[in-house]
Amino acid sequence: MVDEHVRSCAGRRTWHDDVVAFSRSLRVRAAVAQLALGQLFGVGEHLHGTPPVASHLFNEGTAWNLALGIGLFWPRSGLALRPG
């Protein structure tokens, strides 16, 4: 009966949609807060036992080497970016 009223009444339908969106934003906000706290306290660094700087430099170096390797593997793809 309530669902029928919500479907037939535009005001209630708008209210219901707003409540659903707000409820979702609260759930997402909690998940983002958990991720932020994990980043803040460096959960990953404590689990692996590596110093934070070494881990960061390793990840950065790996990303750079991967990008360079892809760039050298497909040299002709850069021709499209060349001016003129």
N, C-alpha and C positions, 0 to 999 in steps of 0.2 A: 504494500500500500504506500509506504513512504517512497519507494523507488519509482512508483508510477507518478507520484506527485512531483518528484524531482525531475523526471523526464518531461512532464507536461508544463512545468512552471519555469519560465526563462530566468527569473530572479534566483530561484533555488538552484537551478542548473549552474549558473554563474558562481554562486556561493560554493557549491559542491566542487566545481573545478578549481576554485581558488584554494579550498581546504586541501584538496589532493596535492596541488602544487606545493603548498606550504609544508605539508607533511613530508613530501619527497625532499624538499630543501633541508629540512631538519635532519633527515637521515643522511643526506650527503654531507652536511656540515659536520656531523659526528665522525664520519669516515675520514674527512679531510683533517679534522683535528687529530685523529689517531695517527695519520700519516705524518703530520707536522711534528707531533711529539716524538715519533720514531726517528725522524730526521734530526730533530733538536738534540736528542740524547744519543744519537749515533748508534742505534741498535746493531746495525750491520757491522760496524767496526769492532764492537766488543765480541761479537760471535766468532769472527775470523782471527782475532788476535793480532792484527796488523796495525801499525801506526796509521792514523788517518791520512797523513800527507802521502805516505808511500802508496796507499791504496788509491788515492785520488790521482797521483801521477801515473800509476799503472793503467788506470782506466783511460786517462787522457791520452797516454801514449798508444794504447791499443786502438782507440778511436782514430787517432791521427794515422797510424799505420794502415788501418783498414781503408780509410778514405784515400790515402795515397795509392794503395794497391789497386783499388777500384779505378782510380783515375789513370793509372798506368796500364791497366788491363783494357780499357776502352778509350784510347787516345783520340779516336775520330769523333767521339761524342762531344768533345770540346770545340769542334769546328763550328757548330751551330751557335756558340756563344761569342765567336770572334766578330769584332765590328767590321762592317764593310763587306 
